[in-house]
Amino acid sequence: MNASSRLPTVDRSLANDDVIQVSGLSKSYRVYDKPEGIAASISGLFRRKHRTVHALQNIDLSVKRGEFVALLGPNGAGKTTCLKLLSGIITPTSGEARVLGHVPWDRENAYRRRFSLVMGQRNQLWWDLPASESFKLHREIYRIDAGHFDRIRDELVDLLGVRSLLLQPVRDLSLGERMKLELVASLLHEPEVLFLDEPTLGLDVVAQHAVHGFLQHYQSARRVTVMLTTHYMKDVAALCQRVVVVMHGSILYDGSLAAFIDRYSTHKLVTLEMSNAPNPALLARWGSDVEVRGPEILVRVDRTQVASVLPELLEIPSIVDITVEDVPLEEIVASLFRSNDSGNSRTHDGAPA
Amino acid sequence: MGRYWRVFATFAVAGMVRDMTFRTNFLIACISSIAWVAMNLSFYVLVFSFTPELGLNTGWSREPFFVFVATGLIINSIVQTFFMPSAEEFSEMVRSGGLDAVLVQPLDAQFLITCHRVDYSSLANGMVGFLLLFWSLLSTKWTPTPVAFLLYPLFVISGVTILYSFIIGLAAATIFLGRNQSLYDFWFYITTFSRYPMEIYSGPWGTPLQTLCTFVLPILVVVNVPARLLARPFLMSDTNLAIWSLLAAGVSFIVSRRVFTHSIDRYRSASS
């Protein structure tokens, strides 16, 4: 039974700009706790112990048209589950969601024609055939007019620089080339909402940069709504204005990237370029984690102390230059994950079979 | 509906391109398939060198029986070419999460899952089946009526529908079980019953088996009904069986469709 038919009717008065509206969305799984050893496996034939994993708990979220939102969280936080629910692949345990006015898990064709899902770790193109064959199938499935299809395909392959790869079997392509063609396939029907699940997973720096550039250009040109899950903070810094942090199936933070850094970054990174050999002991009183890198010396200064510390530092005669930066996003996020990690990646209840 | 035909045609063309890409594999598959049929036919020829017909007064002498075998080959060839390869992949799609990509497409999931792969090498058996049917009809003393020729394709489709429904039902079980290779084996075991005329299932063990495989799991009507149309004069009991065959095809399809839809709603997707 679909959750949509079990649940009370949601408020259909979506604000004009609210493309995604989620309320109290939860997803739980019952999983088999398989004990080790042959004896336990045999006894498992007759009696099994299960537990309930709460992958998502009571999520509330709304995304406006044209927003580029990053869903961040450690492995098992519930990011991909959220995307799978919003794309209708799985049904929720409870809660409501509307994307473009549709309940995703009703799986209406009218909805499925309007979004796209790209999963970095899954291949959606025909493996043994050139991508052009998969594109033809896409044209038929989405009923795209032949002339229009040619124009869109040409535009996308030129933007990503993959024209020469169209006739090469997908199995012969590199991971980066394959991901670019996956992106082309996912955008041929001009989706209004794009769900990206770790699209740069495993890509080298050059390929990551190319994907960033493309997504940035495409999203701003088309005003597509994008939800992105990633573990690469370079993706987030390059693409997203808004960050949603998910931990243990719940939303921990939802706001702008700048506000996220302000809120969770306790220090600033001050880099001093010295004219003579730097002496770390000299700077210890102004900050922590003093590190020498050639003629430069790095020191972490408490954010609230930066204004008072800088004039004092400027009085050191051997200083040639001073740079003040935010702590790298990776560090802020890692520190946040660590501080909120209570030992288990997801909350769960013990439940005997 | 036109869109489904066009998508299916795209699948068919892609299957052809794939088979032609790995042409040696394709040729080996064709040859081994035909060799398997040839060995079976040799065995039946050997059997008929000892007996004029299968069972006393059953009417299944050599040529009518070869009509039966040819019909079985044609039906199984259609299933093996168009549906079985996709159904075999379904278990892996569920296990690996590949089903996710299917469920976001704006087309019927059952259609996409069961028709996305075409295996042309399995058509070789069907071609042998047509040749065998042609030869058997020329050799037999009985000439089928034009109505029988017209009805034959209808009951072949009916038989294919029943087998397709079994495949769908068993494939859908993958979602509940996570892995169901043994259920596919079960499919092959159960369809073995459909390879022989139903008259051989008689006696204290055979009759209950015949009833079970005709009315509960209607495997026996798959080949028996269309084969009877061309193999020998159609009896009143055959008419009832034919009507039941059409009914069974409809019911099987509806039930399998419901099982499939229910299963898809329970799909959990694999962790990524």
Interface residues (C-beta under 8 A of the other chain):
Chain A: M1 N2 Y29 T80 K84 S87 G88 I89 I90 T91 R107 N109 A110 R112 R113 F115 S116 L117 M119 Q121 R122 Q124 W126 D128 L129 E133 K136 L137 E140 I141 Y142 R143 P169 D197 E198
Chain B: R3 R6 V7 T10 F11 V13 A14 V17 R18 T21 F22 G97 G98 D100 A101 L103 V104 Q105 P106 L107 A109 D265 Y267 R268 S269 S271 S272
